[in-house]
Amino acid sequence: MDAQTFLDELAGIVNADKGSLTGESVLKDYRWDSMSALEYQAIADEHFGKELSADEISVCRTVADLADLIELPL
């Protein structure tokens, strides 16, 4: 999965317009909740082979923080 596809998938998770998220986008400005985190966790595992804990995800504040967890340059 490339960076733009990741951003588009994440936009779907947080109910944002496709193409509207950037690395600087702040998660709390969108529908980021425990269900969103679970969906992100599934993407991380399925597409990047990263098994992330809820604690690792909970400290993320921006889209770039999420990308860093899966080692995806934005």
N, C-alpha and C positions, 0 to 999 in steps of 0.2 A: 504494500500500500504506500503510495507516495504522499507527500505533505498535503497537496490539495484535496485528495480523496479523503484523507484523515480529517481535514477541516470540514469538508462537506458532511461526512458521517457524524462528526461532533455537532455540527449545526442542527442536524436532524434530531439528535439526542436532546439538545437544549431548546428546541423550538425556535431556532434563529433562521433567518433567511440564508439560503445557500450562497456561499461566497462572502458572507458578512463577517465571519470570524477571522481574526488575525492572532498572532502570538501574544499580542498585548491585551486581547479581550479578557475582561475580568469575569470569572465564572459567576460570581454572585449577581451580576447584572442580567443573568439569564436564568432559565429554569434548571438550575444545577442543584440536585437533591440526591438522596441516597439511591433512588432508582437510576438516575443519570449516571452516577458513579458505577453502579453495577453494569450498566450498558457499556461504559467506557472500559471497565475491567474485562469484559468479554472481548472487546476489540483488541485490547492489549494482548490478551492470551492467544486469541485466534490468529491474528495477523502479524504479531510481533514476537510471539513466544514468551511473553513476559507475564509471570504470575504475580500480580500486585496485591498487596494487602490493603484493607480499608484505611489503615493508618497512613500508608504511603500516599494514597490518593487524597485523604482528608487535608493534608497540608498544602495542597495545590491551590493557588489563588488565580492563576491565569492559564490560558490555553497553552502557553509556552511551558509552563510547569508540567502540564500533562504530557506534552510532547517530549520533554526531557526524561520523564520516567520510562518512556519506551524507546529512548535514544533516537528520536526522529527530528532531524534538523528542520526548522521552519524558515 
